[in-house]
């Protein structure tokens, strides 16, 4: 056993007792800066702008939407195109079909009366996406995008994506609880089925590419995402919609710095945070920072589908409830002792704690002795998605 001098113990005690929590200024500062996300789409697609406010790292909520603002697109020809609030900080308008001969700005007047506006930005249209393909590896599927500009004018690219996939509950609940006019179990209507759903995720990574240092404006096999072969995203039918944006050099610098600040920090060897050079300004208070960079132009997009039947053998691991997924049987008369019966149904079925899988001891038109049932998470896919098929979905 090693022995240390008493002085060492004393020094250790002093060191531990003198520690005080340190809250860096970025954490204790109650900044409430406006954050602007979105692109003015000059093409045939909608323009959608998201407004929010910065939140404390220690805050309980991750988002703080800016509500009831007046948002409009302004052209250098003095035309004004108002956006409509759609909820949760989103403001949008149908296709604007704007002229590339003009420059455009986004103006925001908040409910508090503060005015914000971007610089006027020239139109920069994205070339078409050449392909979105996937490569099957031993552990995952990698999805890539390829594009090119024959005029060698784009140079700077950004992408994001939305993935939608068909999911199924672990068990199929053929019956449902009906509480009016009294508690009972009935067959589920097709509109109330909870076995097949569609879940949606959006990209959280910033995808950028530059062809500035090469002769041809070609981006080949830019990685978008990888999906483990165990994921239930690809257990049935999967779709990904990739959107491509053309950037100015300044916009590219903004997104590259944002990527570095948000995705490449964590060790002493990573780059340190930097101030983001956005192109929005607070007209009411020029000293107030505004987060965001406005780009203007037509956006290219391409949707592809991946079917599990076209993939090699998968090893899907389905999400389970915290206690696992299993089926239990519940009876109207459950024998628990010598001639003692307990009615399981009010406690487990009529309470909605369990989702009915099937009827025991007869049909609903005859004598029913009980039901088989399972935890809701194992039978209700609407906890992870919607049972309404998306309008764009094809089978």
MOFENLIN-V640107 format. One record per residue. RES is the residue in one small letter. D_LAST is the distance of its C-alpha to the last C-alpha in Angstrom with 2 decimals. Layout:
res=RES d_last=D_LAST
res=RES d_last=D_LAST
This chain:
res=x d_last=70.97
res=x d_last=71.16
res=x d_last=73.48
res=x d_last=73.36
res=x d_last=76.16
res=x d_last=76.26
res=x d_last=75.90
res=x d_last=72.39
res=x d_last=71.37
res=x d_last=72.91
res=x d_last=71.02
res=x d_last=67.72
res=x d_last=68.46
res=x d_last=69.27
res=x d_last=66.09
res=x d_last=63.85
res=x d_last=65.71
res=x d_last=65.53
res=x d_last=61.75
res=x d_last=60.33
res=x d_last=56.69
res=x d_last=55.77
res=x d_last=53.30
res=x d_last=52.70
res=x d_last=52.86
res=x d_last=49.13
res=x d_last=48.60
res=x d_last=51.45
res=x d_last=51.03
res=x d_last=49.59
res=x d_last=47.94
res=x d_last=45.55
res=x d_last=44.26
res=x d_last=41.62
res=x d_last=38.42
res=x d_last=36.46
res=x d_last=32.95
res=x d_last=30.94
res=x d_last=31.16
res=x d_last=32.33
res=x d_last=29.57
res=x d_last=31.34
res=x d_last=28.28
res=x d_last=25.61
res=x d_last=24.03
res=x d_last=25.53
res=x d_last=28.43
res=x d_last=28.21
res=x d_last=31.29
res=x d_last=31.77
res=x d_last=35.35
res=x d_last=36.72
res=x d_last=39.97
res=x d_last=40.92
res=x d_last=41.50
res=x d_last=43.91
res=x d_last=42.77
res=x d_last=44.24
res=x d_last=42.48
res=x d_last=40.42
res=x d_last=37.67
res=x d_last=35.73
res=x d_last=35.12
res=x d_last=37.45
res=x d_last=35.80
res=x d_last=38.10
res=x d_last=37.87
res=x d_last=39.29
res=x d_last=40.01
res=x d_last=40.39
res=x d_last=38.31
res=x d_last=38.55
res=x d_last=38.09
res=x d_last=41.38
res=x d_last=41.95
res=x d_last=45.13
res=x d_last=45.66
res=x d_last=46.07
res=x d_last=42.89
res=x d_last=41.32
res=x d_last=37.65
res=x d_last=37.28
res=x d_last=34.25
res=x d_last=33.19
res=x d_last=33.10
res=x d_last=29.78
res=x d_last=30.90
res=x d_last=31.40
res=x d_last=33.14
res=x d_last=30.51
res=x d_last=31.64
res=x d_last=29.63
res=x d_last=29.73
res=x d_last=27.44
res=x d_last=27.75
res=x d_last=31.46
res=x d_last=31.64
res=x d_last=34.83
res=x d_last=37.37
res=x d_last=37.84
res=x d_last=41.56
res=x d_last=41.97
res=x d_last=41.75
res=x d_last=40.16
res=x d_last=40.93
res=x d_last=39.38
res=x d_last=41.82
res=x d_last=41.55
res=x d_last=44.02
res=x d_last=43.61
res=x d_last=44.56
res=x d_last=47.73
res=x d_last=48.68
res=x d_last=48.16
res=x d_last=47.04
res=x d_last=44.96
res=x d_last=44.05
res=x d_last=42.69
res=x d_last=44.44
res=x d_last=43.52
res=x d_last=40.93
res=x d_last=40.32
res=x d_last=36.94
res=x d_last=35.22
res=x d_last=31.91
res=x d_last=29.43
res=x d_last=28.72
res=x d_last=25.15
res=x d_last=23.22
res=x d_last=23.38
res=x d_last=20.66
res=x d_last=18.89
res=x d_last=18.85
res=x d_last=19.22
res=x d_last=22.04
res=x d_last=22.04
res=x d_last=25.35
res=x d_last=27.07
res=x d_last=26.39
res=x d_last=23.65
res=x d_last=21.04
res=x d_last=22.43
res=x d_last=20.49
res=x d_last=22.66
res=x d_last=22.99
res=x d_last=25.28
res=x d_last=26.99
res=x d_last=30.29
res=x d_last=32.61
res=x d_last=34.62
res=x d_last=37.20
res=x d_last=37.84
res=x d_last=37.91
res=x d_last=35.25
res=x d_last=36.64
res=x d_last=35.32
res=x d_last=31.67
res=x d_last=29.79
res=x d_last=26.14
res=x d_last=24.15
res=x d_last=20.54
res=x d_last=18.13
res=x d_last=15.69
res=x d_last=12.98
res=x d_last=11.68
res=x d_last=10.43
res=x d_last=13.68
res=x d_last=15.36
res=x d_last=18.96
res=x d_last=21.44
res=x d_last=22.36
res=x d_last=20.83
res=x d_last=23.11
res=x d_last=23.20
res=x d_last=26.15
res=x d_last=27.29
res=x d_last=30.68
res=x d_last=32.11
res=x d_last=35.24
res=x d_last=36.32
res=x d_last=38.70
res=x d_last=39.16
res=x d_last=37.43
res=x d_last=35.41
res=x d_last=32.13
res=x d_last=29.65
res=x d_last=26.29
res=x d_last=23.41
res=x d_last=21.79
res=x d_last=17.98
res=x d_last=18.31
res=x d_last=20.33
res=x d_last=18.16
res=x d_last=18.56
res=x d_last=16.82
res=x d_last=13.32
res=x d_last=13.47
res=x d_last=12.52
res=x d_last=15.49
res=x d_last=16.69
res=x d_last=19.55
res=x d_last=21.51
res=x d_last=23.76
res=x d_last=27.36
res=x d_last=28.85
res=x d_last=30.43
res=x d_last=29.32
res=x d_last=31.97
res=x d_last=33.19
res=x d_last=36.22
res=x d_last=37.28
res=x d_last=40.72
res=x d_last=42.59
res=x d_last=40.99
res=x d_last=41.62
res=x d_last=38.09
res=x d_last=35.57
res=x d_last=32.81
res=x d_last=30.68
res=x d_last=29.09
res=x d_last=26.78
res=x d_last=27.40
res=x d_last=26.02
res=x d_last=23.71
res=x d_last=22.95
res=x d_last=22.96
res=x d_last=20.93
res=x d_last=22.91
res=x d_last=21.53
res=x d_last=22.46
res=x d_last=20.22
res=x d_last=17.51
res=x d_last=15.63
res=x d_last=14.33
res=x d_last=14.42
res=x d_last=10.67
res=x d_last=8.31
res=x d_last=10.48
res=x d_last=10.84
res=x d_last=14.33
res=x d_last=15.90
res=x d_last=19.34
res=x d_last=22.10
res=x d_last=25.30
res=x d_last=28.71
res=x d_last=31.93
res=x d_last=34.98
res=x d_last=38.68
res=x d_last=41.03
res=x d_last=42.03
res=x d_last=38.49
res=x d_last=37.72
res=x d_last=40.89
res=x d_last=39.86
res=x d_last=36.45
res=x d_last=38.05
res=x d_last=40.69
res=x d_last=38.25
res=x d_last=36.30
res=x d_last=39.62
res=x d_last=40.75
res=x d_last=37.63
res=x d_last=36.26
res=x d_last=39.27
res=x d_last=41.89
res=x d_last=43.04
res=x d_last=46.01
res=x d_last=49.34
res=x d_last=48.17
res=x d_last=45.28
res=x d_last=45.95
res=x d_last=47.43
res=x d_last=45.83
res=x d_last=46.64
res=x d_last=46.74
res=x d_last=43.69
res=x d_last=44.82
res=x d_last=42.57
res=x d_last=43.13
res=x d_last=43.20
res=x d_last=46.56
res=x d_last=48.01
res=x d_last=50.18
res=x d_last=51.91
res=x d_last=52.85
res=x d_last=52.65
res=x d_last=53.42
res=x d_last=50.26
res=x d_last=47.46
res=x d_last=43.96
res=x d_last=40.97
res=x d_last=38.37
res=x d_last=38.09
res=x d_last=36.86
res=x d_last=35.16
res=x d_last=34.48
res=x d_last=32.20
res=x d_last=28.88
res=x d_last=26.10
res=x d_last=23.70
res=x d_last=20.15
res=x d_last=17.24
res=x d_last=13.74
res=x d_last=12.19
res=x d_last=9.48
res=x d_last=10.89
res=x d_last=9.67
res=x d_last=12.52
res=x d_last=12.83
res=x d_last=13.97
res=x d_last=16.51
res=x d_last=19.92
res=x d_last=21.07
res=x d_last=20.37
res=x d_last=22.79
res=x d_last=20.83
res=x d_last=23.26
res=x d_last=21.95
res=x d_last=23.86
res=x d_last=26.59
res=x d_last=29.04
res=x d_last=32.48
res=x d_last=33.85
res=x d_last=31.00
res=x d_last=28.75
res=x d_last=30.49
res=x d_last=30.89
res=x d_last=34.27
res=x d_last=35.86
res=x d_last=37.71
res=x d_last=40.25
res=x d_last=42.21
res=x d_last=45.23
res=x d_last=45.08
res=x d_last=48.28
res=x d_last=49.61
res=x d_last=53.23
res=x d_last=55.99
res=x d_last=54.97
res=x d_last=53.18
res=x d_last=49.75
res=x d_last=47.31
res=x d_last=44.47
res=x d_last=41.45
res=x d_last=39.16
res=x d_last=40.56
res=x d_last=40.58
res=x d_last=37.14
res=x d_last=34.96
res=x d_last=36.41
res=x d_last=36.76
res=x d_last=33.01
res=x d_last=33.78
res=x d_last=31.67
res=x d_last=28.33
res=x d_last=28.71
res=x d_last=26.78
res=x d_last=28.65
res=x d_last=31.89
res=x d_last=34.99
res=x d_last=37.68
res=x d_last=36.19
res=x d_last=33.65
res=x d_last=33.70
res=x d_last=35.74
res=x d_last=38.35
res=x d_last=40.14
res=x d_last=38.08
res=x d_last=39.84
res=x d_last=37.30
res=x d_last=33.80
res=x d_last=31.96
res=x d_last=30.52
res=x d_last=29.50
res=x d_last=29.64
res=x d_last=27.31
res=x d_last=25.78
res=x d_last=24.79
res=x d_last=23.12
res=x d_last=21.91
res=x d_last=19.00
res=x d_last=19.86
res=x d_last=22.75
res=x d_last=20.49
res=x d_last=17.76
res=x d_last=16.57
res=x d_last=15.01
res=x d_last=13.91
res=x d_last=10.36
res=x d_last=11.18
res=x d_last=11.57
res=x d_last=10.14
res=x d_last=6.76
res=x d_last=3.79
res=x d_last=0.00
